Structures are given as C-alpha cells and as structure tokens.
C-alpha cells in the first residue's frame, strides 16, 4: 500500500508541475490569452485605419476638388497669384 501512495504522490506532483510550471501551464495560457486579446485589438485598429485610408484614396481619386484641398492642407500648394500665409502657434 505504501508503494501505491508513493506512486500516486509522484503522479500528483508531476501533474502539479505541468499545471503550474510547464510549457502548457495555466500561467502560459493566461499570458497567451492576454497577448491574443491585445493582438485582436490592434488588428481591429489596423482594419479601421485601412478602411479610413481606402476611403481617403477613393475620395482623392474621384474628386479634383478634394485632391486640391488635400494638396493645399498637407503640402502648402498654392495657385498662381495667391499668397500663402502660415500661422505658427507658440505652445507653452
């Protein structure tokens, strides 16, 4: 009977080791689950950003007026006989 208890104890210890410390432990599972949640959130952000950029590209390709506004705002383009004023704010 003593051998049976010893074997059961060794099996219990080995199962506890694999459950708490091994490669497939609970802590590894929790860590991987957290990383998965973070990656899913990042993926959703990237999908939304891609959707926005695709709509921007579509607008720029379809409308000359939108392209003109974009060029003026982003790159400071001006038409002939126009004066460009840039206002620089002092941020304190």
Secondary structure, 3 states (H helix, E strand, C coil): CHHHHHHHHHHHHHHHHHHHCCCCCHHHHHHHHHHHHHHHHHHHHHHHHHHHHHHHHHHHHHCHHHHHHHHHHHHCCCCCCCCCCCCCCCCC
